[in-house]
Every structure is written in C-alpha cells, then in structure tokens.
Amino acid sequence: MDRVLQEIGRSPLIIAEIAIGFILFWVGQFVYQKLFRREIELNLELFVRDNSAVAVALVGYYLGIAIALKSALRKDLIGWENILLNLTLYGLLSIGLMFVGAVVCDRLILRRCDSAREIREERNFGAASLEAGCHVANGIIISSTMGGNSGTLLVGLASYAIGLSILVIASFNYSAIAGYDVFKAIQEHNNPAAGVAFAGLLVAIGNIVHVAFLPEFENWGLSFGLYVLAIPFGILMLAAIRWVADLILVPGVKISDEIVRQEVPNLGAGLIEAFAYIAGSLLIAWSI
C-alpha cells in the first residue's frame, strides 16, 4: 500500500518527465529536418507524397532518441528540480550526439549510397532501413556510454566515439561478411532485403557495444582494456552467427543468394539475417 501511495505521489514528476520527453522529441525532429535532412520536407514527403521510405528512416531516428534518453532518466538523484534538469540537459546532449551519429552514418557508413536522394526520390526501402538501423544503433550506444554514475562527461564522450568508430569499421567489412556488394545492391538495385539485413547487423553491434560499456567505469586503463577485449569478441561472434544462420535457420539455402542472386530480392531472407544478428547479440549480451 505504501508503495502504491508513493507512486501516486510521484505522478506529477512522471507527467513532467513525459512532457519534457515530448519536447525533446520535437527538438530532435527540428534537428533532423533543419540540420540533417534539409533536402527533405517531412510534411510533403509523409503526408502528400505518402513516401513510406522517409517514414522508415524518421521512425528509426525517433526510436534512437527514445533509447538514448534512457541515460537521462536517472533514479539516484534527489529532488524533482535535479531530476528534471538532468533529463533536460542530458536529453539535449543525447539529441546532439544523435545528430553527430547521423552525420557520421551518412558520410562514412552510407558513403557509397546517396541515401537522401534514394529515400526521397527513389523511395528506396533498403536505404531507409539502413539509415534507420544506424539511428537505432546510435541511440543504443548513447544509452550506455552517457549513462552510469562513476564516469565523467569526458569518459562518456570518449566511449561514445569508440562505439561510433566500431559501427564505421564494421560497415567497411560488412560486404565481405555478407558475400556481396551491399551498397551496390541497395543503390543500384533498390534492394530492400540487403538494407534490412545490414540494419540488423548495425543494431546488433550497438547491442554489443552497449553491453561492453555497461559496467561502471573504474579507470582509463582497466575499463578501456576490457572494452578492447569485449567488443572485438562480440563482433567476431556476430560474423560466426551469420554463417550459423545459413546452417540452422534456413538449412539448404544460402541467405545471400536469396537476397541478391535472384530476380526479386527476398525480403524475408533479409529479415531472417537481421533477426540472426540481433538475436545473436542478445544471447552474447546475456552470456557475458
């Protein structure tokens, strides 16, 4: 009964947190449209042209913000003023990092794919899915690197830079893992399955980085030494999972053949590959 009364007493604070959260979403949408995707008019694309590719990319960005805001919702602070101030400041920082991650994704991870044009003009679902995966992975990394109580802001920013670098490095090697040129498949052939599968890998890597950064920061040598060991191990396991998926999830069929080596790309195969990566990352996380 006391717990119920306590929660009822927190209702005004919860309502205030939700209100600030929606304000932060509005700020995030403003940053997305006015700074990141200035060439895309959201209302026109979403509600006049009914461009579902734009919706997929935007929802991925919103989901990334929602996940990132987890780091701002701390329960150890005393006083409603401190709680709301922390949510506001860290929420704005998270949106800033979401913008940084979006630019890095666009310039480096999607370096061979003009995603803005593909999403706006070609309604390319594969490019939109890949961008959405970048945003979600970015939010997952922010939620762990900017959370916790023991590290400083500098530690959080350094950890975030490491996590974002891991996403970029993985993107440089994904075509070798998948067995086909993923950017060519997405841009030249408008292949939705290739984009969905790649997006699944990015989200899975975000999960691996998230788990590596969850332990409280001890010191630069010990904590970053653990990161150096944990993150490559997790990524190597994901590469192995891609091979296992062919053997177990779709026996007798090569997923890459279904995605790029038939006349109509098999979106189901792309979803299965994405599932294999994400499920594998969760199993790795729960095992560590």
N, C-alpha and C positions, 0 to 999 in steps of 0.2 A: 504493500500500500504506500509506504514511504517513497519507494522508487517511482511509483505512478505519479504521486504528487510532485516529486522532484522534476520529472519530465514535463509535467504540465506547467510547472514554474519556469521551465526553460523555453516554453513556446514562443514568447516574444523574441528571444535571441535566435531561435531556429528560423523564424519568419524573416528576421533581419538578415541572417546569413543567406537565405534563399533569394531575398531581394537583391542583395549585393551580387550574388552569383549571376542573376539575370542581367544586371547592369554590366558585369564583366563580360558576359556573352555578347552584349551589344557593342562594347568596346572592341572585343575580338572580331566581330563581324565588320566593324568600321575599318579596323586594321587590315583585314583580309581584302576588302573591296577597294579601299582608298590607297593602300600601300603595296599589297602583294599582288592582287589581281586587278590592277587598274583598268586593264583592257577588257574586263568582263563586267557588264552591267547586270547585277544579280536579278533585279526585278524583271528586266526584259528577258533574260535567259530562262528564268524559272517559271514565270507566270504568263509570258506572251509566247515565247518560242517553245515552251514546255521541254526544255533541254535537261533530260534526266542525268546526263553526264556531269553537268555543273552541280546538280543536286548531290550526286555521289561524292564529289570532291569536297563540297561545302560541309556536308554532314560528317565526313571524316575529320575535317578541321574542327567542327564543333565538338565531336566526340573526343578529339585530342585535348581540347581545352577542358572539357569536363573531367577527364582523367588527371590532367595536370593540376587542377585545382585541389585535388586530394592533399597535396603538400601544404596547402594554405589552411586547411581545416585542422588545426592543432587542438587537442583536448587538454593539454597540460597548462594552458595559460589561465591566469586568474583575472577575473574582471571582464565584463562584456565589452568595455572600451578596447582592451588589449586584443580580445578575440576578433572583433570587427576590424580593427586597424591592421592586424596581421593578415586577415583574409584579403583586405583591400590591397595592401602593399605587395604581398606575395602573389595575389591574383594578377595584378598588373605586371609584375615581373614574369609570371608564367606566360602571359599573353605576349610579352616582349620576346621571350625565348621561343614561343611557338612561331613568331614571325621570323626569327633567326633560323629556326629549323626549316621553315617553309622555303626560305630563300636558298639555304644550303641544299635542300632537296631538289629544288628547281634547277639550280646551277650545276650541281655535281651528280646527284643520284639520277636525275632525269636529263642529264647533259646531252644526250643524243636524241631527245624527244621533245619537240616544242609543245609541251603539254597544254599551255594556254590556248594555242591555236587548235590543237587536236580536240580539246574539250569543248571549245566554243564553236568552232566551225564544222568539225567532223563528228561531233557528238561521240567521241571515242571513249567507250566504256572502259576499255583496258587502261588508257592513260588516266582516266578519272579514278579508277580503282587503285592504281599505283600511287597517285597523289594522295588519296585518302589513307592508304596504308602508311605513307610517310608521316602524315599528320598524327595518326593514332600512335605509331611508334615513338614519335617525338613527345607526345603527351605522356606516354608510359615512362620514358626516360626522365622527363622533368619531375614526375610524381615521386621518384625515388631520390634523384640527385638533389632536389631542393627541399626534401623532407628531412626528418630526423632532428635531433636536438644537440648533437655533440659537435657537429662540424660548423665552420664559418661559411659566410656567403662565398668567399674565395674558394673554399673546398667544393661547395656545391657547383659553382661555375666551372671549375676545373673538371669535376666529374661529368658534368653535362657535356663539355667539349669532348671528353673521351668517348662518351656514349654516342654522340653525333658522328664522331670520326669512325666509330665501328660500323654504323649504318652505311657510311660512304664507302668504306673499304669493302664491305660485303657486296655492295651494288656493283663494284668493279669486277667482282669474281662470280656473280650470280650466273652469267651466261655459261661459264664453264661448268657450274654445278648442274644447271638445267639441261645442258646439251644442245642449246640453240641460241641464236642471237635474239635475246628478249626484246631489245629496243627496236630492232627491225620488225619483229612480229607485231609490236604494238603500233608503231607509227606507220609503217608501210602497208600492213595488212589489217589494221584496225582489229587486232585480236584481243577479245575480252578475256579469254582464258589465261593468256600469258600475263596480263596485268593483274588479274586476281591472284594468281599463284605467286607472283613477285611480291605483291602487297602482303600476302600471308607470311612470306619469309621476313619482311621488314618488321611486322608486328611481333613475330616470334623472337627476332633478335632484340627488339625492345624489351620483351619479357626477360630474356637472358640478362641483359644489362641491368634491368630493374632488380633482379634477384641479387646480382653481384654487388649492387650499391645499397642494399637494404641494411646490412649490419652497420651499427653505429660506428662513426669514424674514430679510429684510435690515434693514428699519426700518419704522416705522409708516407713513410717507408713501409709500415706494416699494411695499412689499408690499401694503398695503391699496388703493393706487391700481390695482395690477394686478388685485386681486380685483374691484374695481368695474367694470373693463373686461371681464374674462373671464367672470364669472358671468352678467351680462345677455346677453352674446353667445351663450353656450351655451343659455340658456333660449329666446331668440328662435329659435335653430336648431331646438330641440325643437318649438316651435309650428309651424315650417315643415315639419318632418318629419311632423307629424300630417296636414297637407294632402297631402304627397307619398305617404303611406301609402295614401290613397284612390286615388291615380292609379296606383301601381306594384304594391303588394301585393295589392290587391283591385280591379282595374280593372272599371269598370262598376257598382260597388256602393259605397254610402256606409256607412262603418263605423257612424256614429251611428244610421242608420236600422236597421241590424241589431241594435244594442244596445238601443234604446229604442222604436222605432216599429214593432214587430211584437208579436204576441200572446205569443210565447215569446222572451225575450231570447236572443240568440245568443252564448253564452259563447265560442265560437270567435272571434267578431269582437272580443270584449273582450281575448282572449289575443293576437290579432294586433296590436291597438293597443298593448297593453303591450309586446309584443316590439319594435314600431317605435320606441317611446320609448327602451327600454333599449339596443337595438342602435344607435340614433342617438347616444345619449350615449357609447357606447363608441367609435364612429367619430370623434366630436368629440374625445374624450379622446386617441385615438391620433394625431389630426391636429395637436393643439396642441403 
